[in-house]
Amino acid sequence: MVVLNKIYTRTGDAGETALGNGARVAKHSQRVTAYGTVDELNSTIGLARLHATGEMRDAFARIQNDLFDLGADLCRPEMERDSEAEYTPLRIVPAQVDRLEREIDAMNAKLTPLRSFILPGGSALAAHLHLCRTVARRAERETVALTAMEGVNESAVKYLNRLSDWFFVAGRIANNDGVDDILWVPGANR
């Protein structure tokens, strides 16, 4: 259980922050950059939710909760010592990746296959979903960069990879099931 009695602590004033295992690291460390970008992604989803209804809005709520799980996962290094932790660290699990894949497949089944790349935009919701997609891709890149430096839960990387695909397909759904997608016309303005 998280208890936030006091919002500012002054412990980060010198440019360091605490990870989930208590270790202190620079705020510009790759680990902090990775989970900070996940937090930014969560905020962009909050904007998209303003334009969503029904199942899409419910899916956003699930994904936002997953992203807090992912942030908890990324801020807790040393996966090999999870069994020694005071409490079981929260990790993204394959079932969360599988759920995204099922949802992508269900949404994509409604869509006509693309014959061109699409430009971000269309409806307000689709535009926000394309922003979510690009921030998810950046979060994935930052997490992969962290993986090159130290251990990261492989399900965390897979989750981010599927999530950007989820946003792409959801953006097409938000554009009247792809009917209102804005297609790229190569060389149109030469």
Buried (B, 14 or more C-beta within 10 A) or exposed (E): EEEEEEEEEEEEEEEBBEBBBEBEBEEEBBBBBBBBBBBBBBEBBEBBBEBBEEEBEEBBEEBBEBBBBBBBBBBBBBBEEBEEEEEEBBBBBEEBBEBBEEBBEEBBEEBEEEEEEBEBBBBBBBBBBBBBBBBBBBBBEBBBBBBEEEEBBEBBBBBBBBBBBBBBBBBBBBBEEBEEBBEEEEEEEE
